[in-house]
Amino acid sequence: MQECKIAVIGATGAVGRVFLNILEERHFPATSIRLCGKNSVGTAFEVMGENITVEEVTPKLLSEVDLAFISATTSVSKEVAPMAAAQGAVVIDDSSVFRMDSEVPLVVPEVNVEALETHQGIISIPNCSTTPLVMLLKPLDEINPVQRVIADTYQSVSGTGAAAVREMEKQSSDVLQNRPVKADVYSHRIAFNLIPHIGDFHNNGYSDEEMKMILETRKIMGKPDLKVSATCVRVPVSIGHSESVHIQLSNHMPVTEARSILESAPGIRVLDDPNASVYPMPIDAAGQDDVYVGRIREDLSERNSITAWIVSDNLRKGAGLNAIQIAEELLRRDLMHR
Amino acid sequence: MQECKIAVIGATGAVGRVFLNILEERHFPATSIRLCGKNSVGTAFEVMGENITVEEVTPKLLSEVDLAFISATTSVSKEVAPMAAAQGAVVIDDSSVFRMDSEVPLVVPEVNVEALETHQGIISIPNCSTTPLVMLLKPLDEINPVQRVIADTYQSVSGTGAAAVREMEKQSSDVLQNRPVKADVYSHRIAFNLIPHIGDFHNNGYSDEEMKMILETRKIMGKPDLKVSATCVRVPVSIGHSESVHIQLSNHMPVTEARSILESAPGIRVLDDPNASVYPMPIDAAGQDDVYVGRIREDLSERNSITAWIVSDNLRKGAGLNAIQIAEELLRRDLMHR
């Protein structure tokens, strides 16, 4: 592995903080780390044993790094990604801005690492609900092509950001003590409630999050006509996105075969012994790198279909970890140039 | 309507209390009400302005009533329902014990009220997740036969009972205050978590709750071969079961047609203006009689399929209200004999 100088844009948000932890855990070979965050310029953070002061993001700063990770807002990505690329840095971006751009690889290393080879300076990581879904689909698709996918999600509030976690906790405490409840981050109260609304709505009645899952899954799987449907729901959970997934294959696949394929798939951990109360749950997946898969069974409504329940840490594999794995692959494959 | 003498078995449980409220709200023409509840014999409750003392359930008591509502445990239903029927009472039972018995009508009045006509003394009401599902399916099926259904549920803790609501609240408070968390009612902590486990598991990997949804839906719809799949998940919500439902019809149905069919369907309230943040949510459905339906849209994975999001009060339409509506129909149709 080469060593490299990196900048983290959005270093103090929910994903940014997890990202910095994962850099440390994985001993990422950064020779220098610069931190940028709009609302925390001047604050110092300890990263990998060093005290680093948060700076403003400037073309000069970007010209001094090899790799820029961006996980902030859509408008920050729109502005900073092209700026960084123009300065010669390779950008790994967590926003939806560039994901569907045909020149931008949209990558989950376990699924389509080869897409990195043609990058033009900007690489996107998928939405935090898409990543675990394609990790489940890919190993099955290799053996028995996937024809149709239905995913209903149960998404945690940390997907929205740190403010949403605080809001859920404050609201929960208010509900438990019969105090009036205020909703700022979401349109409605999330404590002890469900909100089937993630992102703005398109004319076809699908939310932006649902359309992301559909379109990103097709792109990453390299199956532009794959039939996908999704319903995305926010649930009162801090960390961990869960999904009930129904997968129609080309041919019948016994459950035992599906389970054994998934057991040897990279980045997947099968937790599937329901009689012993063993199945994936957000409280167990939070803080873990693997996508947890369980409740694997034949879909009783269609002979060639498999149903499963997946949970993964939306801040780790859903965001920070996936980005760092991409950086590791860029270094390993000597793709830090264009 | 005739008047009648009723007994409520399980009067002090989560469903029982709601049941008594609904009796009052609907001015149910009971000439006398007897209350039975294993753990509260001797306690007095005010019902319809009268103070009523909880009694032990005996053949003598049952011989003195026309109608017995049972919502207690499976073993209470197993014991008391045949005893009441033998004494000449008509039984409306909320347990799963008799639901699949070919001699027992399984009834949602809006869907298959005609099934009451052949009752033999015991009538079952469906599982609280099945009832809203068949209410959604039936009006569509009448116009365009339903071929396949996939339902993923988000079920509230009150479906388990009052102790589960208390446990969720206690656990939530403990989590918020960083205290150790104890799980008694469920196998795992439910506060800020999800548990994909409702009922025991069958050999095919489906939970009992999932198999109930599949088998009961077929029976109520009168479609023994209907293709149905379900995944049932417990969520940290007090009252209100939600479901993401994918319905494959025989022919294409425009979304506008589906919405207009549902808008005029009995017991359904369409709440579907997502751009204005209007869609069904548990906090709104709790305490309401109607099944709330929203997020109605074409299923993008299959041309003839419609997707929707439904929420209903599991204690009301899912249990107590449905039972009382059945009793009202028995009186209206003069079916209090055998």
Interface residues (C-beta under 8 A of the other chain):
Chain A: R148 V149 I150 D152 Y154 E169 S172 S173 L176 S187 H188 R189 F192 N193 L194 I195 P196 H197 D200 F201 N204 G205 Y206 S207 I214 K227 V228 S229 T231 V233 V235 P236 V237 S238 S242 S244 H246 V255 P274 N275 S277 Y279 P280 M281 P282 I283 G294 R295 I296 R297 E298 D299 L300 S301 E302 S305 T307 W309 V311
Chain B: R148 V149 I150 D152 Y154 E169 S172 S173 L176 S187 H188 R189 F192 N193 L194 I195 P196 H197 D200 F201 N204 G205 Y206 S207 I214 K227 V228 S229 T231 V233 V235 P236 V237 S238 S242 S244 H246 V255 P274 N275 S277 Y279 P280 M281 P282 I283 G294 R295 I296 R297 E298 D299 L300 S301 E302 S305 T307 W309 V311
